[in-house]
Amino acid sequence: MKYLIAGLGNIGDEYKNTRHNIGFDVADAFAAKHNATFKNDRLADVAECKWKGKTFIVIKPTTYMNLSGRALKYWLDKEKIPLENLLVIVDDLALPLDVIRLRPGGSDAGHNGLKSIQESLATNQYPRLRFGVGNNYPKGRQVEFVLSKWKNTEVAVVQEKIDKSTEIIESFASIGLARTMNDCNKLTFPSIK
């Protein structure tokens, strides 16, 4: 069984540790947990690891967020991975910082990375892990907010959610989407002061 785990983000130091790059951070954590290292390949940095008889191809697209779909489509096709074995990890402004939501599909909700994936795959029915990043920003400052770094008061809960996200990926591959959704969609993380 092969799985494609796609963490969304933007390449470049200026985007490191920003809300928009949480997909990269989760992909890094998952690869590190399974002793895999990323190497630059076509349209993405790619790591491969095995766990309990399953193979994970972990990608961080190097196309920038708005063209993420190109990288996903390429690696799905190259590795012959079915859509239901794809898991996209993405930042979500509509969710508060203390939650994670696993979904079987849905709209792009204005997220350019998801929009690109939907265009490339010609469907919005693919599993995604939505990592709540909060929405505490003044009207019209959404872009600045998602490209901002985490506040010191947020770092601990973000790290806890990253760690939990690596477990969710394993659960998705071992017990399936529906049961994993049941477990993780009820979780809330320590409240931010």
Secondary structure by P-SEA (a helix, b strand, c coil): cbbbbbbbbbbcccccccccaaaaaaaaaaaaaabbbbbbccccbbbbbcccccccccccccccccaaaaaaaaaaaaaccccccbbbbbbbccccccbbbbbccccccccaaaaaaaaaaccccbbbbbbbccccccccaaaaaaaccccccaaaaaaaaaaaaaaaaaaaaaccaaaaaaccccccccccc
